[in-house]
Amino acid sequence: MEILLKTFNELSLEELYQILQLRSEVFVVEQDCVYQDIDGKDQKALHVLGLKEGKVIAYTRCFDKGFYFDEAAIGRVVVKENQRKFGYGHLILKASILAIEERFKTNNIKLSAQQYLTDFYESHGFMQIGEGYLEDGIPHIAMVK
């Protein structure tokens, strides 16, 4: 999988379309969750794209500290359903952590994890903080690294 880092203005129309399509495919359709994915924050994000044969199959968006949380943040962590068995989630998360360390000069990172994925995030050094909560009807928990 090839990893690309791009600001919003660096994304091509095709890349943006594929990102939004993947996020909708997983977060809205697969997870049966009606929510406003296009939230006005993409313009401020660093987009981490995982490409396979020219198609976006994995993705995250990252924010500098103080924009989303007091800490830097990773969100919209997603891998196309038929690509999940290859470890691409681990690769895209590692690339996102490295991008935050290099671009935003911090290793303090926070994310809002779907609770069933806590072991995945813990394997990358994140720790659960606080109590679980519902976000768009799905159980989540805050995690920090």
N, C-alpha and C positions, 0 to 999 in steps of 0.2 A: 504494500500500500504506500502510495506517495502522499506526503504531508505538505500542505501549503498553508502559509499564514498570510492573511490579507485583512486590511481594514475594509470597512464597508465600501468606500469609494474605489478600492482596488478590485472589488469583485466584478466579474463580468456579469452581464444579464443572465447568461446560461448558468453560471455558478450560483447566483442568487436564486434562480428558479429551482435548481436542483436541491439547494439547502432547504428552501421553504417546502418543497415537495416532500423531502425526507422527514422533516419535522412534522408535517401534517400527517403523513403516512403512519408514523409511529405514535406521536403524542395525541393525535385526535382520533384517527381511525382505529389503529391496533389497540390502543388503551381505552377506547370508547369514552373519550373525555372532551367534551365541548368546552373550549376555552380560547381566549384571545392570544394566540401564539405571536402574532405580529403586534408587538407591544411598544414600539417606538424606541427600543433600546439597541436594536441592531446597528444603528448608525454610529454608536459609541463603542461598539465591541471590536475586539480582535477576533477574527473568524479563523478557526482551525479546521481545515478541510482534509478529510482522508479520501483519496481518489484511487479507484481501481479501474483500469481500462478507460480512464477519462471521465468516470462517473463518480459523484459524491456518494460514498457508502458509509462514511462515518463523519461526525461533526461535533464540535463544541463551539461555544462563544465565551470569550474571556473579557474581564473588565479590570481596569486599574483600581487600586484601593480608593475608597471614598465615593465611587460612582454607584455601585449596587449595594455593597456592604462597606463597613469600615476597612475590612481586609480586601485584597484582590479577590475576584470571584470567577468561578467556572460554572457555566450553565448550559442547558440544552444539550447535554451529553447524549448522543444518539448513534446507533449503528443499525444499518438496514437489517431487517429480520433475517434474511437468507445469508447474511455475512457474519453472524454473531459467533459462529463456532471457530473462527480463525484467530481470535485474540485481538481483533482490531479495536475493541473497546479499551484494552490496556494500552495499545499503541497511541491512540488518540488522546487518552488522558495523560500519558507520560509527555507527549508533545505539548499539551496544553500547560502542564506544570512548568516545563522547561521554558515555554514562551513567556509565561508570567514572570519567571525568575529573570530572564534575559531582557525582556521589553519593559517591565514595570519595576524591576530591581527590588523584588520582594519574594520571600518564600512563605509569607503568611497568606493563606488562601482559604476561602470559605465557599461552601456550596450547600445547596438544598437538595438532599438526596432522597430519591424514592426509597422507602425503608427496606424494601426487599433487596436493595443493592448495597447495603451497608458493608457487607464483607468485601465486595469489590473495591469500594473506596478505602476501606481500612487496609487493604493489601497495598495501597499506594500512600500510606502514611496519614490518612485522615482519621480523626477521632470524632465520635458523636458528642454533641453538646446539647444540653437542654432536653426538653420533652418533645416527643413526636407531635405532629400537627397535620391537619388536612390542608392540602394545597390543590385546588381545583378538584376536590373530592378524592384525591389519592393520598395515602399516608406518606408523609415525608419526615425527615429529621435534618437539622442543621449539622454540618460536619466542618471541621477545621483541620488544617495542616500547618 
